[in-house]
Amino acid sequence: MYLMSKSTDVAVMTRVPELSALTACMWVKTAERHSFATLISYAVPSNTNELLLFLRSGLELVMKGQWKKSQGTFDDGRWHHVCITWSSHGGKWAHYKDGTHINGGMGFNTGKQLIGGGSLILGQDQDGVRSKYDVNQALKGQIGRASCRERV
């Protein structure tokens, strides 16, 4: 999927179940340096950032209002394999870049679950469920072979 700088095209996944664990992986190639680039946005009516994965001077994950950031260069015009994992059991989380563990820990949203029934969008941040897209927060580049699983 190639996303243009002025595009509002998105890939939408509905019928997302309630999740107590998650592995999300994709290939990403950015077309701009030093920009905010949304990879995954998952919104529910009670929280438009139930889960948000984006690039901005590193890889950042927002889940239920908590943030985890990992350093690394992703905006170099090359393809990178990006993965995040999370489990509510112990709040174990990890970030991976090109198959290498770059950050992780425990205590991140321990015992919580992602609310099901929301809208999962690739390449755009949604500030409303399937709405209110901001072109300045969109990925300018390409996403390939994206996958989300409900296990670590």
N, C-alpha and C positions, 0 to 999 in steps of 0.2 A: 504494500500500500504506500503510495507516494502522496505526501501532503504538501500542497503549495502554501506559500506564505499568506495568501488572501483566502484560502479555502475554509469553508465551514463544513466540508465533508467529514463524516465520522463513521466509524464502525460501531454498531450498537449490539449489545447482547442483553437480552431480557430474560426473565425467569431465573435470576440468580438466587440460589438457595441461601439460607442462613449459614454462615461459615464460622467455624471455630479454628480453622487452619487454612493456609493459603500458600501456594507456590505460583508465582507469575513470572514468566520468562518471555523474552522476545529479542530479536535482532533489531538494532537501531543504528541509523546513520543520519546525523544531523547535517543540515545545509547551512546553518548559521552558527557563528561562534558567540559565546557569552550571551545567550538568550534563554529565556524561560521556555522550557519545552515539556509539555505534558505528555506522558506516555500512557497512563491509565487514570481515568476518573470514574469513580463509582459513587453515585448519589442516590439517596433515599429521601423521601419528603421531609424527614426530621433532621437531615444532615447532608448537605450537598457535597461535603468532603468526608463522607464515611470512609473512603479510601482514595488517596491521591498519590500517584507516583510521578515524579517529574525530575528533570535535569535543570540545575542552576548552580554552577560552580561545584558540581558533584551530583550524586544521586540522593534524592530526598523522598522520604515516605511519610505521609500524613495519614494517620488512622485514628478516627474518633477523637480528634483534637490533640493527639500526641505526635511528636515529630522525631524522626531518626534520619540522620544525615551521614553520608559517606563521601569522603574526598575521592577525587579521580577525574581524569579528563575524558569526557565523552563527546565533546563538540569539536573533534579534529577532522571531520569529514570522512572518517573511516567507519566501517561496520564494527559494532560492539555487541556482544551477547550480554544481556542484562537479566539478572534474576533476583527476586526477593522471595524470602520465605518468612512465614510467621505462624506460630501456634499459640492459642490461648492458654494451653497447658504450660505454665511457667513463664509465659510471655516471651518465649524464645523467638528471636528474629535474626535474619542474616541478609546481607547484600553481597551479590557476586557480579564481577565484571570479567568477561572473557574467560569464565571458568575458574577464576580465582576469588576466594573469599576476601572481601575488602573491609567488612565491618559486621558486627553482630553483638548480641548480648541476650540478657534475660530481663523480665519485668516489664515488657512492652504490651500493654493491654491484657494483662494476665486475667484469665477467667471471663473475658468479654467475648462477644460474638459480633461479627459483621451482620447487620440486619439484612434479611433477604428481600427479594422483590423489587430491588432498585434497578438503576440503569447503569450499565458498564459501557464506557466510551473509550476508544483508543484515539490518541492524538489531540484531544481537545479537553480543556477543563470546563466542566459544566457548573455554572453557578445557580442552576435550577435543574430539576430532573428533566433531562433531555432538552434543555433550553439554556439561554443566557450564556452563549459561547463568547469568549473574548479572543480575538485573533492574536493578540499580544501574548497569550498564554498557550497558543497552539504549537505543536511540533512542526517545525519547518524541516522536512526531511523524509525519511522512509522508515517504516516498520515492517518487519517480516517475521513469519512463523511465530506469532504471538500465541501463548497458551496460558490458561489459568486452571489450576487444579485445587480441589478442596482437601489437600493433604500436604504435608511437608516431606 
